[in-house]
Amino acid sequence: MPHLTPSDIRNVAFRKPAFGRRGYDEQDVDEFLDEVESTISALTEELTALRGQPASTATVAPVVAPAGVGVEPQVAILAQLEEIKARLTRIEAAVSGGGPRSPFGDPMFRS
């Protein structure tokens, strides 16, 4: 599921309510707030998980395979670390507003 970016939040446009009512369409606002809550929860969980992982391969001691074991475990661990670094970079970009804009199917979210 794509995450909201600060730009998505800043540029959201809600429909007007039915004739005779003031403000914004309540259902649109509720749906958007649900999306904001979901994004914040997912990013918080991911940041918590990533903070428990090493920040970079430079700070990690080299992996030494036991005798008789090939380099495949080392390669797998390094690949996982690179994936974690990439995920953290995407999260930091999304939090700072530099991430990709989240496409919404509902026209009310298009600017």
C-alpha positions in Angstrom: 0.0 0.0 0.0 1.5 3.4 -0.9 2.0 5.8 1.8 0.8 9.4 2.0 3.4 12.1 1.6 3.4 15.6 3.2 2.5 16.9 -0.3 -0.5 14.6 -0.5 -1.8 16.0 2.8 -1.1 19.6 1.9 -2.8 19.3 -1.5 -5.9 17.3 -0.6 -9.2 18.7 -1.8 -12.5 17.6 -0.3 -15.9 17.8 -2.0 -18.5 20.2 -0.7 -21.4 18.6 1.3 -24.9 18.3 0.0 -26.9 21.5 -0.6 -27.8 23.2 2.6 -24.9 21.9 4.6 -21.7 23.8 5.4 -18.0 22.6 5.5 -16.7 19.5 3.7 -18.2 16.2 2.8 -17.9 14.2 6.1 -17.3 10.9 4.4 -14.4 12.3 2.4 -12.8 13.7 5.5 -13.3 10.5 7.4 -11.7 8.4 4.6 -8.8 10.7 4.3 -8.2 10.6 8.1 -8.3 6.8 8.0 -5.6 6.9 5.2 -3.5 9.3 7.3 -3.8 7.1 10.4 -2.9 4.0 8.3 0.2 5.7 6.8 1.4 7.0 10.2 1.0 3.6 11.8 2.8 1.8 9.0 5.7 4.2 9.0 6.0 4.1 12.8 6.1 0.3 12.8 8.6 0.3 9.9 10.8 2.9 11.6 10.7 1.0 14.9 11.7 -2.2 13.1 14.5 -0.5 11.2 15.9 1.2 14.3 16.5 -2.3 15.7 18.6 -3.1 12.6 22.2 -2.0 12.0 22.4 1.4 10.3 24.9 0.4 7.6 27.2 -2.4 6.6 30.2 -0.3 7.7 29.2 -0.7 11.4 28.6 -4.4 11.1 31.4 -6.9 11.8 32.2 -9.1 8.8 30.2 -12.3 8.7 32.4 -15.3 8.9 30.9 -18.5 7.7 31.6 -21.7 9.7 34.0 -24.2 8.2 32.4 -26.1 5.3 29.8 -23.4 4.6 29.9 -21.3 1.4 29.6 -17.6 1.1 25.8 -17.8 0.3 24.8 -16.9 3.9 27.0 -13.8 3.8 25.6 -12.7 0.5 22.1 -13.2 1.8 22.8 -11.1 4.9 24.4 -8.3 2.9 21.4 -8.3 0.5 19.0 -8.0 3.4 21.1 -5.1 4.8 20.9 -3.3 1.5 17.2 -3.8 1.3 16.8 -2.4 4.8 18.9 0.6 3.9 16.8 1.2 0.8 13.6 1.0 2.8 14.9 3.4 5.4 15.9 5.9 2.6 12.3 5.6 1.1 10.8 6.2 4.6 13.0 9.2 5.2 12.2 10.7 1.8 8.5 10.2 2.4 8.6 11.8 5.8 10.6 14.8 4.5 8.2 15.2 1.5 10.7 14.0 -1.1 8.9 10.6 -1.7 6.7 9.7 -4.6 3.2 11.0 -4.6 0.7 8.4 -3.6 -1.9 7.8 -6.4 -5.5 7.7 -5.1 -8.3 6.2 -7.1 -10.8 8.7 -5.7 -10.9 12.0 -7.7 -11.3 14.0 -4.5 -7.6 13.4 -3.8 -6.3 14.7 -7.2 -5.0 18.2 -7.3 
